[in-house]
Amino acid sequence: MKYNKIREEELKNKVGADWFKQFDTTEILGNIDFTVFPQQDNLFGRTPLLWAEAKTGNFDVTTMFVQLILTIGKARTFDKTMPPAFLGAFDFKKIAFVPYISIQDIFYLNDFNWNVTPSNHETKEFQLIKKRIEATLKQNTYVYDYEKDEKELQAFIKNNVAKATTTSKLKIDKNNFIPIYLRWLEIVKPIIDVNWDDLKKANILDSDFFLADLFVDDKDTQQIEDDLSIRDNLFVVFQHEGYKIAKENLKQMFDATITLKNKDTYLHFWKRYKRPPLKEFQDYIIERRDLLVPQDIRERKGAFFTPRIWVELSQKYLTDYLGENWQDDYYIWDCAAGTGNLLAGLTNKYNIFASTLDQADVNVMHERIDHGANLLKGNVFQFDFLNDDFSKLPDPLQSIINNPEKRKNLVIYINPPYAEAGNTKQRTGTGENKANTSITNKTYEKYKGKIGKASNELFTQFLIRIYSEIEGCKIANFSTLKNLQSSNFKDFRNVFLARLEKLFLTPADTFDNVKGQFPIGFFIWDTYQKEIFKGGLADVYDKFGNFKCEKNIINYDYEKGLIGKWLSSFKINKNEILIGMMNTGRNDFQNQNLVHIQQETADKGHSVYITKDNIFPSVVFFSVRHCINANWLNDRDQFVYPNANWQTDLEFQTDCLTFSLFHNNNNTQLKFGTNHWIPFTEQEVNAQAKFASNFMTNFIKGKIKQEVTTNDLFVIPTQEKSHKVNQPLVFSEEATAVFDAGRELWKYYHAQNGVNVNASLYDIREYFQGRNDKGRMNSKSDDATYMELIGNLRESLKILADKIKPKVYEYGFLKE
Ligand SMILES: C[S@@+](CC[C@H](N)C(=O)[O-])C[C@H]1O[C@@H](n2cnc3c(N)ncnc32)[C@H](O)[C@@H]1O
């Protein structure tokens, strides 16, 4: 069999490299094993091509598909992101594909319990899906043996997977047709080849073109004909790939077809939406065409905006939570409104209030109202939320906030300003950095004693005033996750008692002027329900607004401690040979790159000494911190105090030792002193002289007796469950492969002239890669043999990393 005896991670890597090289197979999507996307983004993100199940061994195709269907159905992934063109399943021997469209009905089964474990093939739900889907699968599945059908498989991928387009679309309803229009203005309007001024004189507006677009039949992109009441109400219709003016008295004047300058952009735009709108909202949309006015939101210097996609998505979450008629049932107050961007797309102006700090912004909003924005002038006013008294608010709003019942129906909907006291450089959120203004207001003075360090930030000042002074309201706000997770916000968490009803996360760098790689959340809080946030699930979206996965957000106040505390609990005797120091960095992914092994003479920040007695905890620490790459989403995840099970997993420990010996962040360098980390003996690598230290190979041979002591109360495992004295360490297949690749590299180095026998991995890299004019080490070498050897080493280290990863969660270093 082609991929015999390898682990699932390696199988996925190999299948990705061998068959889907021209695509991106690195995207993670919930619990789906394997995904394929095109390499290139288009304007709206990427069409998913394949979601697949991977299995080690030789498996039954139907069984694999059923497991995949249960995985997808459980997470309802298709509700949140575009489904792929194909579902797939592969194992050691074969790969199978089925068009998504042929099985998608299964996800809409009535009364089906999706909440089962997909990998349990014995459940009655598993059997039921199997029975339902078997015939469809038989008819529609393409199965290829990697070896026997190599050519056919290549052709299938080239002709079908690569050229696939997706068929799932967002439905259009009464809450989202305005946000869709606002996007349409940005993307489709500019490609319509027409003189808008001429049309305006004849009272035809861009919204008429938008309506023409909305009311087409998606199948053949023709205006829908069957519903006369709708057709008669359209002033413009879409026909034969162009627009026609349909208003009776103007037909003669404008009889030419109005064409599109770029059809691809048009098609891409409408690919996301299912046209026409849902039947029950069609009349409403036609009747309320008055709501379709350009919002003319102006950006003033220094003001920051919530990007349109997140405005739209946040309103979708509000609709999901509060119901389809929420805009009639609830009052909405944006008390940090700027020029009113967040309110664009809302329909019921009688229920909306908007206030903001600067009168100039209020003036802009008033001007926008003159041009058709859906707001009432009397409800849009200047108000300094952190200083002003509520008695200054307009009467209708006062009557809401002074009435406990009405307050429950008030949604404070904001993207608050962000600034932290005393730190002008640090932009921590999505907005304007008004440093030094953050502690010169009344709200700060009033609440600083209650919420501790959190009071230094503007966004928490907004939250605490709303929470304390508009009791029982709903808060729908954007912010970082600090209020849920940061240790500085513990006091805040203990005072701000509310139920987190909804949360989605987006990459921070999609917001104006934010460069960092971290998540920004949209939160819906019900402050009437008093509870401490202990943790919860968030939906995660990529920069295009496509749903990626769910993520568990943890409040670390309830953990035993963080990983740094755990490593420091191991005692060492400083009289023993000091083989190095671990720069422990802080405890989160954000600081991953700080974690490195060095010698004593290098810098000493956050460092723990390493001797024979704490080698294993140290390499475990190093490996769990490095085997998973940091990204925007895990940026603030903290590594915590693990459970004790890692101690008896000897293979995990030697895997971690191997990983730490050959990882680039093992920064041991000759210039800082003795290298105690040489992983080979002189004989193994044909060294020209004896090494200054054979510590590591002696340690590996079991010649060095360890005495592990810790000031933690948990029990150190007995001799039987530890590495045995005088017995060599035992290494896994994956670790051995790393040693093998490393040995070739060391041998090649030692075969060169004039090398230093004690060289570390860093020194070897420096020898071959050299440095540039600025003194930085080059990333590549001209020596092809070296490049191949270091490439092999990195490849095998990646496989080892994949093996270590699940244990990081199993032993509780990271919480899932
Ligand atoms: C991040 S912007 C959000 C703007 C707009 N609502 C949006 O979502 O695009 C925050 C706004 O809050 C305003 N602001 C700052 N301090 C304020 C205060 N004390 N009271 C009211 N508004 C304030 C700023 O001027 C800015 O326009």
The ligand as an SDF file (V2000), in Angstrom:
LIG
                    3D

 27 29  0  0  0  0  0  0  0  0999 V2000
  -13.8260   52.7370   17.5840 C   0  0  0  0  0  0  0  0  0  0  0  0
  -14.7090   54.1970   17.1860 S   0  0  0  0  0  0  0  0  0  0  0  0
  -16.2050   53.5220   16.5860 C   0  0  0  0  0  0  0  0  0  0  0  0
  -16.8590   54.3800   15.5580 C   0  0  0  0  0  0  0  0  0  0  0  0
  -18.1020   53.7920   14.9000 C   0  0  0  0  0  0  0  0  0  0  0  0
  -19.1690   53.5740   15.8780 N   0  0  0  0  0  0  0  0  0  0  0  0
  -17.7770   52.4860   14.2060 C   0  0  0  0  0  0  0  0  0  0  0  0
  -18.1160   51.4310   14.7770 O   0  0  0  0  0  0  0  0  0  0  0  0
  -17.2080   52.4950   13.1470 O   0  0  0  0  0  0  0  0  0  0  0  0
  -15.0640   54.8370   18.7820 C   0  0  0  0  0  0  0  0  0  0  0  0
  -15.7670   56.1890   18.7870 C   0  0  0  0  0  0  0  0  0  0  0  0
  -16.0120   56.5880   20.1380 O   0  0  0  0  0  0  0  0  0  0  0  0
  -15.8520   57.9800   20.2490 C   0  0  0  0  0  0  0  0  0  0  0  0
  -15.5620   58.3150   21.6640 N   0  0  0  0  0  0  0  0  0  0  0  0
  -14.3630   58.3680   22.2830 C   0  0  0  0  0  0  0  0  0  0  0  0
  -14.5120   58.7260   23.5690 N   0  0  0  0  0  0  0  0  0  0  0  0
  -15.8450   58.8930   23.7750 C   0  0  0  0  0  0  0  0  0  0  0  0
  -16.6200   59.2800   24.9020 C   0  0  0  0  0  0  0  0  0  0  0  0
  -16.0390   59.5620   26.0680 N   0  0  0  0  0  0  0  0  0  0  0  0
  -17.9620   59.3600   24.7560 N   0  0  0  0  0  0  0  0  0  0  0  0
  -18.5410   59.0820   23.5660 C   0  0  0  0  0  0  0  0  0  0  0  0
  -17.8530   58.7320   22.4680 N   0  0  0  0  0  0  0  0  0  0  0  0
  -16.5230   58.6380   22.5670 C   0  0  0  0  0  0  0  0  0  0  0  0
  -14.6980   58.2690   19.3170 C   0  0  0  0  0  0  0  0  0  0  0  0
  -14.6940   59.6380   18.9370 O   0  0  0  0  0  0  0  0  0  0  0  0
  -14.9540   57.3170   18.1660 C   0  0  0  0  0  0  0  0  0  0  0  0
  -15.7080   57.9170   17.1710 O   0  0  0  0  0  0  0  0  0  0  0  0
  1  2  1  0
  2  3  1  0
  2 10  1  0
  3  4  1  0
  4  5  1  0
  5  6  1  0
  5  7  1  0
  7  8  2  0
  7  9  1  0
 10 11  1  0
 11 12  1  0
 11 26  1  0
 12 13  1  0
 13 14  1  0
 13 24  1  0
 14 15  1  0
 14 23  1  0
 15 16  2  0
 16 17  1  0
 17 18  1  0
 17 23  2  0
 18 19  1  0
 18 20  2  0
 20 21  1  0
 21 22  2  0
 22 23  1  0
 24 25  1  0
 24 26  1  0
 26 27  1  0
M  CHG  2   2   1   9  -1
M  END
$$$$
